[in-house]
Amino acid sequence: MHAYLLRLVPAVVVALAVCAAPAAARPIVPAHASAHASAHASAHASARAPADVPAHVAAEPDPVVFVHGWNGDGSTWNTFVDRFLADGRPADRLYRWTYPTSQSNATTASQLAATVDRVLTATGAAEVDLVTHSMGALPSRYYLKNLGGDAKVDAWVSLAGPNHGTDTARLCGQASCVEMRPGSAFLTALNAGDETPGPTRYATWRSPCDLVVSPDSTVALAGAMNTRIPCLQHSAFLTDPGVYAQVRDHIG
């Protein structure tokens, strides 16, 4: 094991504690969206804007399915959910999903597909929004790219997601961790071709102070709205009020 990884172990363990105390508000520095991302947004609006939408349907927000990261569970999202509720989003439109994080991300993607279908059936909605943290970005992207999820997901969010891998995944030998390593077969296939397929609106948030997903450039995707935050630790993305506000505004 590399010496620098050994030095990172204490910091990584602390950062992976998803119940960390809420972080204070920090300034947010949005990155300029690429031309591809702007074209994505225009195509999305054109493809999904119906000619005549009844008022009561238009007023209903998309259900939000939250996808946690490695070694987490649905409670990861308690602060986010509380803030959505305070901002008036109905409780029956907020779904804190839990899944086994040691399994392959492809397996998790299939389970996510079934979860999204159940949410759409229960709510009568046409689409959901996916908000992900850390490793949760990977099964959700697999779902969007390979399992038809782009037809059912309006907006997708990655908070500190290892979209191009992270060396800290070498500290874990589980199937999901192996897939998170830079250059893994899973990531090579996932990132081949269009990184943001379909009409879904993609957005990522990252920080150079993140010791778990590093370097932070691994998070950004071609065609997404990519935002770099001056300094947040890995778990603080889940509690920072500035990040929440931007995610809320992105999904609408």
DRENZA-708696 format. One record per residue: x, y, z of N, C-alpha, C in turn. Coordinates in steps of 0.02 Angstrom, whole numbers, padded with zeros to 5 digits, always signed. Layout:
REM DRENZA-708696
XYZXYZXYZ/...
END
This chain:
REM DRENZA-708696
+00043-00060+00000+00000+00000+00000+00044+00062+00000/+00028+00111-00040+00070+00170-00045+00071+00208+00021/+00129+00236+00037+00136+00271+00100+00089+00329+00106/+00078+00366+00050+00033+00423+00055-00039+00403+00069/-00058+00343+00047-00125+00319+00062-00131+00303+00136/-00077+00274+00165-00079+00259+00236-00087+00323+00277/-00055+00377+00254-00062+00440+00291-00133+00467+00285/-00168+00447+00231-00236+00472+00221-00289+00435+00261/-00272+00375+00286-00322+00332+00317-00362+00368+00372/-00330+00400+00421-00371+00433+00474-00418+00484+00445/-00395+00525+00398-00438+00576+00370-00496+00546+00331/-00481+00492+00295-00533+00460+00256-00586+00429+00300/-00565+00397+00354-00613+00366+00400-00660+00419+00429/-00631+00475+00449-00673+00529+00477-00721+00556+00424/-00695+00566+00363-00737+00595+00311-00792+00549+00290/-00781+00483+00295-00832+00435+00275-00887+00427+00327/-00879+00458+00384-00931+00457+00436-00986+00503+00414/-01038+00477+00384-01089+00518+00352-01132+00556+00401/-01125+00542+00465-01164+00578+00514-01124+00634+00545/-01075+00659+00509-01033+00713+00535-01074+00774+00552/-01048+00816+00598-01084+00876+00618-01092+00923+00559/-01149+00961+00555-01160+01006+00499-01105+01057+00493/-01086+01072+00431-01034+01122+00418-01065+01191+00413/-01025+01241+00429-01048+01310+00422-01054+01328+00349/-01095+01378+00334-01104+01399+00265-01038+01425+00237/-01026+01409+00174-00965+01431+00141-00984+01462+00074/-00942+01506+00048-00957+01535-00017-00954+01482-00071/-00997+01489-00121-01000+01442-00176-00973+01477-00239/-00931+01443-00277-00905+01471-00339-00929+01427-00396/-00984+01447-00430-01007+01406-00486-00958+01408-00543/-00946+01350-00574-00906+01348-00634-00951+01365-00693/-00923+01395-00745-00963+01409-00805-00981+01344-00838/-01044+01338-00858-01066+01278-00894-01034+01277-00962/-01015+01217-00985-00985+01211-01050-01037+01222-01104/-01014+01232-01166-01061+01240-01222-01103+01177-01229/-01071+01119-01217-01107+01056-01220-01162+01054-01168/-01147+01078-01107-01197+01078-01054-01255+01124-01073/-01240+01183-01102-01293+01229-01122-01337+01198-01176/-01305+01164-01223-01343+01130-01275-01386+01075-01245/-01359+01041-01194-01396+00989-01158-01460+01018-01129/-01454+01076-01096-01512+01108-01064-01564+01128-01116/-01542+01156-01173-01588+01176-01225-01624+01116-01255/-01586+01063-01266-01616+01002-01294-01666+00973-01245/-01649+00975-01180-01695+00949-01129-01760+00987-01130/-01756+01054-01131-01816+01095-01130-01859+01081-01191/-01827+01073-01249-01864+01061-01310-01896+00992-01310/-01859+00943-01286-01883+00874-01288-01938+00861-01238/-01937+00896-01181-01982+00877-01127-02035+00929-01110/-02037+00984-01145-02087+01035-01130-02151+01020-01169/-02205+00997-01135-02267+00982-01170-02301+01046-01193/-02342+01040-01244-02375+01099-01272-02426+01128-01224/-02459+01085-01186-02512+01110-01141-02513+01067-01079/-02488+01093-01023-02484+01056-00961-02536+01083-00912/-02581+01040-00886-02630+01064-00837-02595+01095-00777/-02625+01147-00749-02594+01184-00694-02578+01139-00634/-02624+01092-00618-02612+01052-00558-02555+01003-00568/-02544+00982-00630-02488+00937-00645-02422+00976-00642/-02422+01035-00673-02361+01075-00675-02337+01095-00606/-02385+01101-00559-02368+01124-00492-02335+01069-00450/-02342+01006-00471-02314+00951-00433-02240+00943-00450/-02196+00947-00400-02125+00937-00415-02109+00864-00428/-02056+00852-00466-02034+00783-00475-02017+00752-00408/-02031+00688-00398-02005+00654-00339-01929+00654-00340/-01898+00658-00282-01825+00657-00277-01805+00590-00245/-01762+00553-00279-01734+00491-00251-01662+00506-00233/-01645+00497-00169-01578+00511-00144-01537+00446-00142/-01477+00449-00169-01434+00390-00174-01370+00403-00135/-01361+00369-00079-01304+00381-00035-01241+00348-00064/-01186+00358-00029-01122+00331-00050-01101+00269-00012/-01037+00251-00021-01010+00190+00010-01016+00192+00086/-01038+00136+00115-01043+00128+00187-01095+00175+00219/-01141+00200+00179-01193+00244+00205-01261+00211+00204/-01313+00251+00216-01382+00228+00210-01426+00290+00199/-01491+00279+00196-01537+00333+00181-01535+00391+00230/-01513+00378+00292-01510+00432+00341-01457+00484+00324/-01412+00467+00278-01364+00515+00253-01397+00581+00233/-01459+00576+00209-01493+00632+00178-01539+00670+00224/-01537+00657+00290-01584+00688+00336-01584+00764+00332/-01525+00794+00330-01521+00867+00327-01550+00893+00262/-01533+00862+00206-01560+00882+00142-01636+00878+00143/-01662+00822+00166-01735+00813+00167-01769+00865+00212/-01740+00878+00270-01769+00929+00314-01772+00997+00280/-01720+01013+00242-01719+01078+00208-01770+01080+00150/-01777+01025+00115-01828+01022+00062-01898+01031+00093/-01910+00998+00149-01974+01004+00182-01986+01076+00204/-01935+01108+00232-01942+01177+00254-01956+01224+00196/-01932+01205+00136-01943+01246+00077-02009+01228+00041/-02048+01183+00072-02115+01170+00047-02123+01110+00002/-02070+01070-00008-02078+01010-00050-02115+00957-00011/-02166+00925-00040-02205+00875-00003-02163+00815+00019/-02178+00789+00079-02141+00733+00105-02147+00671+00061/-02204+00663+00027-02213+00604-00014-02177+00609-00081/-02137+00661-00089-02096+00669-00149-02022+00663-00134/-02005+00639-00074-01936+00634-00052-01921+00563-00030/-01876+00529-00064-01864+00458-00052-01791+00446-00034/-01778+00427+00028-01711+00411+00051-01700+00336+00043/-01668+00319-00012-01658+00248-00029-01595+00221+00004/-01599+00157+00026-01541+00122+00055-01527+00059+00015/-01464+00045+00003-01444-00014-00035-01379-00042-00006/-01361-00105-00020-01298-00134+00005-01239-00105-00034/-01194-00072-00001-01141-00036-00036-01081-00079-00055/-01079-00141-00033-01021-00183-00050-01028-00216-00118/-01088-00219-00145-01101-00254-00208-01079-00212-00268/-01077-00244-00327-01059-00209-00388-01107-00151-00400/-01081-00096-00426-01124-00039-00442-01173-00056-00497/-01158-00105-00539-01206-00126-00590-01266-00160-00558/-01255-00199-00506-01310-00230-00469-01353-00176-00436/-01319-00128-00405-01356-00073-00373-01397-00034-00424/-01370-00026-00485-01406+00010-00537-01472-00025-00554/-01470-00091-00557-01532-00128-00572-01583-00119-00515/-01559-00118-00454-01604-00107-00397-01631-00035-00397/-01589+00012-00417-01612+00081-00423-01666+00088-00476/-01657+00053-00532-01708+00055-00585-01776+00032-00559/-01776-00022-00520-01839-00047-00491-01867+00003-00441/-01823+00036-00403-01845+00086-00354-01877+00145-00389/-01846+00170-00441-01874+00226-00479-01943+00208-00507/-01949+00148-00534-02014+00127-00561-02068+00126-00506/-02049+00102-00447-02098+00101-00391-02117+00172-00372/-02069+00218-00371-02084+00287-00352-02129+00319-00404/-02116+00307-00468-02158+00336-00521-02229+00308-00516/-02235+00244-00502-02302+00214-00495-02339+00243-00435/-02303+00250-00379-02335+00275-00318-02356+00347-00323/-02319+00388-00360-02333+00460-00363-02371+00480-00425/-02371+00439-00476-02402+00458-00539-02360+00506-00579/-02299+00518-00558-02254+00564-00593-02226+00531-00656/-02204+00573-00703-02174+00548-00764-02099+00539-00757/-02069+00578-00712-01996+00576-00703-01978+00587-00630/-01918+00568-00612-01890+00583-00546-01828+00626-00554/-01804+00654-00499-01738+00684-00496-01695+00638-00452/-01632+00629-00471-01585+00588-00432-01533+00634-00401/-01526+00631-00335-01475+00669-00299-01429+00619-00266/-01364+00620-00284-01318+00569-00262-01259+00599-00225/-01230+00559-00180-01169+00579-00146-01117+00525-00155/-01055+00546-00168-00998+00501-00171-01011+00443-00220/-01001+00381-00198-01009+00324-00242-01078+00318-00273/-01129+00349-00242-01196+00347-00269-01201+00373-00340/-01151+00412-00361-01150+00436-00430-01143+00379-00480/-01106+00327-00461-01088+00275-00510-01147+00230-00529/-01183+00199-00481-01240+00159-00502-01294+00201-00537/-01302+00263-00515-01354+00305-00547-01334+00322-00619/-01270+00334-00631-01248+00346-00700-01255+00282-00743/-01240+00225-00714-01248+00162-00750-01322+00153-00769/-01366+00169-00723-01438+00165-00737-01457+00212-00794/-01433+00273-00793-01449+00322-00845-01422+00299-00913/-01362+00273-00914-01330+00256-00977-01352+00189-01006/-01361+00139-00963-01370+00071-00988-01438+00040-00976/-01478+00069-00931-01542+00037-00913-01602+00080-00929/-01594+00129-00973-01651+00170-00993-01670+00225-00944/-01627+00239-00895-01645+00288-00845-01650+00359-00871/-01616+00374-00926-01618+00443-00952-01688+00463-00974/-01732+00414-00987-01801+00429-01006-01845+00442-00944/-01818+00427-00885-01859+00432-00824-01830+00481-00773/-01773+00511-00789-01739+00556-00742-01734+00625-00773/-01765+00674-00741-01762+00743-00765-01695+00775-00748/-01676+00775-00684-01614+00806-00662-01573+00757-00621/-01508+00759-00630-01462+00715-00594-01408+00757-00561/-01392+00740-00498-01343+00778-00459-01291+00731-00432/-01227+00751-00438-01172+00714-00407-01136+00760-00359/-01139+00744-00295-01101+00780-00244-01039+00739-00227/-00981+00765-00246-00918+00731-00230-00916+00659-00255/-00938+00649-00316-00940+00581-00344-00875+00562-00378/-00850+00502-00368-00787+00480-00399-00799+00458-00472/-00822+00504-00513-00844+00486-00580-00788+00460-00625/-00726+00479-00610-00669+00452-00647-00621+00415-00600/-00646+00397-00542-00608+00356-00495-00573+00397-00441/-00554+00362-00387-00517+00393-00333-00469+00341-00303/-00408+00362-00288-00358+00315-00261-00377+00289-00192/-00417+00326-00154-00436+00302-00088-00477+00238-00091/-00506+00223-00150-00543+00160-00158-00497+00100-00152/-00432+00111-00157-00384+00055-00150-00380+00031-00077/-00407+00069-00032-00407+00050+00039-00461-00002+00055/-00504-00016+00006-00560-00062+00016-00559-00114-00039/-00574-00177-00022-00571-00230-00072-00638-00254-00096/-00693-00221-00075-00759-00242-00097-00768-00229-00172/-00817-00263-00202-00828-00256-00274-00840-00183-00294/-00879-00148-00254-00894-00078-00271-00832-00035-00267/-00788-00050-00220-00726-00011-00213-00678-00023-00271/-00673-00086-00292-00631-00102-00349-00654-00063-00410/-00719-00057-00418-00747-00020-00475-00735+00055-00470/-00724+00081-00410-00710+00152-00400-00638+00171-00414/-00594+00123-00424-00524+00138-00434-00512+00167-00504/-00468+00217-00510-00453+00245-00576-00432+00191-00626/-00461+00194-00685-00442+00146-00737-00477+00079-00732/-00524+00070-00685-00559+00007-00679-00600-00007-00742/-00613-00070-00755-00654-00088-00813-00723-00056-00809/-00750-00053-00749-00816-00023-00740-00816+00050-00761/-00767+00089-00736-00765+00160-00751-00746+00173-00824/-00703+00132-00851-00685+00140-00922-00746+00134-00967/-00788+00085-00953-00849+00075-00992-00899+00131-00978/-00905+00150-00915-00955+00201-00897-00939+00268-00929/-00875+00284-00935-00855+00350-00961-00841+00350-01036/-00849+00292-01068-00837+00289-01141-00893+00326-01177/-00874+00364-01228-00924+00401-01267-00952+00459-01228/-01017+00470-01233-01051+00527-01201-01055+00515-01125/-01026+00560-01086-01029+00553-01013-01096+00576-00984/-01134+00612-01022-01200+00637-00998-01254+00622-01050/-01270+00559-01059-01316+00540-01113-01388+00560-01101/-01424+00569-01156-01495+00581-01152-01513+00653-01135/-01577+00667-01124-01600+00735-01109-01596+00755-01035/-01574+00709-00992-01568+00724-00921-01521+00784-00910/-01537+00826-00861-01495+00884-00843-01445+00862-00789/-01382+00862-00807-01329+00837-00763-01294+00895-00728/-01276+00885-00663-01238+00935-00626-01194+00901-00574/-01134+00927-00565-01088+00900-00515-01062+00956-00470/-01043+00937-00409-01011+00982-00362-00950+00948-00333/-00895+00986-00327-00832+00957-00303-00794+01009-00263/-00742+00986-00226-00701+01032-00187-00629+01006-00183/-00580+01051-00186-00510+01030-00179-00493+01007-00108/-00536+01021-00059-00524+01000+00010-00551+00931+00025/-00582+00899-00024-00608+00831-00015-00550+00782-00015/-00539+00747+00042-00484+00699+00047-00505+00629+00027/-00569+00618+00015-00593+00551-00003-00596+00543-00078/-00625+00591-00113-00628+00590-00186-00577+00640-00211/-00520+00615-00232-00463+00657-00248-00423+00627-00305/-00400+00670-00353-00409+00743-00355-00480+00761-00371/-00500+00822-00353-00570+00840-00362-00591+00843-00435/-00543+00847-00481-00560+00849-00552-00593+00784-00575/-00588+00731-00535-00620+00668-00553-00696+00673-00555/-00723+00724-00521-00796+00729-00514-00829+00755-00578/-00798+00804-00611-00830+00839-00667-00843+00793-00726/-00898+00806-00761-00917+00767-00820-00925+00813-00880/-00903+00790-00938-00913+00827-00999-00988+00831-01014/-01013+00892-01024-01084+00901-01038-01126+00918-00978/-01096+00917-00918-01132+00933-00856-01119+01005-00836/-01161+01031-00791-01146+01093-00757-01101+01074-00698/-01038+01094-00701-00988+01073-00651-00970+01133-00607/-00979+01124-00541-00966+01178-00493-00911+01157-00445/-00862+01202-00438-00806+01189-00391-00813+01235-00331/-00815+01206-00272-00824+01242-00209-00755+01253-00177/-00742+01312-00149-00675+01326-00121-00650+01274-00072/-00689+01255-00021-00663+01208+00028-00719+01174+00067/-00732+01112+00052-00778+01070+00090-00748+01000+00096/-00754+00971+00155-00735+00901+00164-00790+00856+00134/-00775+00793+00126-00818+00747+00089-00889+00744+00116/-00896+00734+00180-00963+00727+00210-01000+00793+00217/-00963+00849+00215-00994+00914+00224-01039+00934+00166/-01031+00902+00108-01076+00915+00052-01149+00901+00072/-01157+00856+00119-01224+00834+00140-01259+00883+00186/-01222+00930+00214-01250+00975+00264-01240+01049+00248/-01198+01065+00199-01183+01134+00184-01245+01169+00154/-01267+01225+00182-01328+01258+00158-01320+01287+00088/-01259+01309+00071-01249+01336+00004-01255+01283-00050/-01226+01224-00036-01233+01169-00084-01306+01149-00091/-01341+01143-00035-01412+01126-00038-01450+01174-00083/-01440+01239-00073-01477+01289-00111-01464+01282-00186/-01403+01269-00205-01388+01261-00276-01418+01197-00304/-01417+01143-00265-01449+01081-00288-01524+01091-00295/-01554+01123-00246-01627+01137-00250-01643+01177-00312/-01604+01227-00327-01618+01269-00385-01606+01231-00450/-01558+01185-00450-01545+01146-00511-01603+01099-00527/-01627+01063-00477-01679+01014-00492-01747+01049-00502/-01756+01108-00471-01817+01146-00482-01875+01122-00440/
END
